[in-house]
């Protein structure tokens, strides 16, 4: 199957078959909207479920991961109605209204769900068992088990409480002061959700910046949560217990992580001029923009609306000749999900780019440091890998502006990781001959319709 300018794709996957992503004809042009933000969609359903009354959600990302969250909240007694394209009504039951599930909750491949849901149920006096697919069952869980246990919940896991499945028996919680060893929005969010039902304040110390969607949504619903320190830097986040949460309607912006793939594709393909509408511009998520700007990328914010819980704006990306740059450990948390596609941009740049402090990528859907390095090498790029990062020798100095950065005609092994599959797809779109990707089913985890979107804006 071919996805590119020659044939229109009718969905973003091919039932496990190899898919050839062919070069776009003349850059990416036009206007496009990316699917709703996955992180915010998860939180809208979870926090909507413990809010008081109906919560209307628009822009919801209907993907494999977020539907796992919908099913999980239904298992906990929350009614969720799908009203139409990207629209949900969550009938909140309040902070004390969740009920014991009658069966094990399967989070499937949703890493956000396996980490956040234990915090949401930790204050409820019932038993909840969580499991997931093979990837989820290898995710480190001690980082939430230990602090939740100190708060008063009973939490057990496999392999000495290190791995899923997890068993959570909730109960009376007390606030704690917790110092995170690794900056993690999922761990922080888990403890903040538990803190809503705890006695006293719960404080989480971040060694570096992490996305703050949970804090914003809690405040949007009338909760009290503050951060001491810069929003895009390290600091202490404090949440106070809440009698009730009252969320108004939630407008989910376009997912910046999904937009990043289109941005980089537009930068690398010649003659591109692409406008992405209504993208989330939360400063804890957009570190990639600053890094691309250093590289000489022509990316600009056309409009920004900050009236809701999250800032939303339009982004324009045009073809650019990129120069190498280094990504520091302090910048990594602000672009953790975008590092694989940044690596592709670095591979097309002139000079050697470096990233350090990215060890957390090794415990994502795949070992993303290893799979990204392997992908780049398959394109003929020289990569030196390290435990917490890599050096990438860009090929930009060896080609003209009109030439694709690599010939292509190679096969990428995505390993079931949606981000790696999309990096392979973008590599094909900006190549000379196209790139085969072995597993594209996984793209639906975050970007249903990805290939169709490229096909619409990548044609002459």
PyMOL commands that set and color helices and strands:
alter all, ss='L'
color gray80, all
select helices_A, chain A and resi 38-49+64-75+111-121+136-138+142-151+158-161+185-195+213-220+256-268+287-294+329-335+339-348+359-363+368-378+396-398+418-429+441-445+450-457
alter helices_A, ss='H'
color red, helices_A
select strands_A, chain A and resi 2-3+19-21+29-33+52-58+79-84+87-93+105-106+127-131+154-157+163-169+173-174+177-179+198-199+202-206+225-228+235-239+250-251+273-280+298-305+312-318+326-327+352-355+382-386+389-393+410-412+435-437
alter strands_A, ss='S'
color yellow, strands_A
deselect
rebuild
show_as cartoon
